[in-house]
Amino acid sequence: MGDNHYRRYLDLRARTHPGEPVPTEAEYWRMRHAATEANPQSRCC
């Protein structure tokens, strides 16, 4: 689970924000978890 999320994020960033700095994988996951905590939604588990 989640093994391709960062790769997909990099692909999206390259298309939508070419040439801009890209967060490291660790930074990406910190941002993702912070966003989830700030905006909780229903979850199955």
JOCORSUL-V833470 format. One line per field, one symbol per residue. ss: DSSP state (@ for helix, = for strand, . for the rest). phi: phi as a letter, one per 40 degrees, with the letter a starting at -180 (. if undefined). burial: # if it has 9 or more other C-alpha atoms within 8 Angstrom, else .. Layout:
ss->???
phi->???
burial->???
This chain:
ss->....@@@@@@@@@@@@........@@@@@@@@@@@@@@.......
phi->.gcbccccccccdcccbcgccbcccccdccccccccccbcbcbcb
burial->.....#...#..##.............#.......#.........
